[in-house]
Amino acid sequence: MFAIKKRKLAGLLILFFLLGVLAGGGGFLLFENSQGGSVRIPVSEYSALQTIGKEYQDIEKLKAKVMELSLFPVTEDQLMTGMKRGLLSGVGDPYTNYLTKEDYESLMIMTTGQLQGIGVTVTSNNNFVEIVSTVKESPAHKAGLKSGDLIIKVDGTEYDGSQLQEAAAALRGETGTKVLVTFLRDEKVREIEIIRAEIELESVTSKMLDDQIGYIDIKSFESNTGSDFEKELRGLEMKGAKGLIIDLRDNGGGIVESGVEIADLLLDEGIIAYTEDYKKDRTYYKSVHGKTKLPYVILVNQGTASTSEILVAGVKYHKGGPVVGEKTYGKGVIQTVLGVTPKDYMRITIMEYFSPDGNAIHKQGIQPDYTVELTEGDMKDYQLDKALELLK
């Protein structure tokens, strides 16, 4: 930060005039720096520096007081990271976050499917770390964690919605290690110990059920999910499948284009969904002619989110096949990840998507055609049974 004393102001104005003449009207100012030298800056940047100084002087005062009075040890780097996180949280969007380089690298690892931990997708919701979905057959899924659970502690350390990245990092860890998760469900605090594992993120698996009904489970939407789905679909068709169940339960989303590729295999030509950015400019996602001839049913629940909901919205609008289960999560926005500096990254919401008839999905979710709820402790999959019944 640079400051000008009043007694130097007249001299600086004269200097500005002379330099302005010499520079052909451009103009520069000279400032003394802390090392006793001088810094030469264009006048055009001077007003910007003044504005920055006014905007951030309160932050400097707060930082100084924290460093002076805090009972707990704190460094300037920690305070700066907290300030950056706070800046992005000021947007008021749980999916817009500041990322350190370590956060960014963890995110990239997660998108490639190389995970060690308990297998949950989390978001920030009303100052809580909320579970969006659990990876099927992961330690979290087997332990009974589910969409809507609010994580309040990991190994005894409290986390709130502003500490989403820290909480996610605490949940990850080496295979075989234990983690104690304290969470809130139905206004009751619960605690469970989970053993971390290598998370299997094979995004598409299939099998043939009784009565020649094919079953395809899509766990997430990765870069190869569309082609993997087509491979499994064609395999079931070759084996003589008479119908198909597509399971999107606890699928927290992923790459939008992969969802569009799958919709293209399930629908004839038409609009699957469209997005709007802050300018209200629209981008349409469309399917082309040439869908599977198999009748199908889609299974959804409260953990069905994001790209999964785009697929469901398109299928439901075009009446491609009935949707069975529970109301979906309601994440109808798309994020991008940007590198701002070599060590600072941000994930920011840039678009919202809508069903073909213009209905919002974000914070609304999608109602199934047939509502079938599962209760905790159910030994039978009533949603799957309903899908089988519809295909008979």
Buried (B, 14 or more C-beta within 10 A) or exposed (E): EBEBEEEEEEEBEEBBEEBBEEEEEEBBBEBBEEEEEEEEBEBEEBEEBEEEEEEEEEEEEEBEEBEEEEEEEEEEEEBEBBBBBEEBBEEEBBBBBBBBEEBBEBBEEBBEBEBBBBBBBBBBBEEBBBBBBBBBBBBBBBBBBBBBBBBBBBEEEEBBBBBBBBBBBBBBBEEEEEBEBBBBBEEEEBEBEBBBBBBBBEBBBBEBBEEEBBBBBBBBBBBBBBEBBBEBBEBBBEEEBEBBBBBBBBBBBBBBEBBBBBBBBBBEEBBBBBBBEEEEEEEEBBBEEEBBEBBBBBBBBBBBBBBBBBBBBBBBBBEBBBBBBBBBBBBBBBBEBEEEEEEBBBBBBBBBBBBBEEEBBBEBBBBBBBEBEBEEEEEEBBBBEBBBEBBE
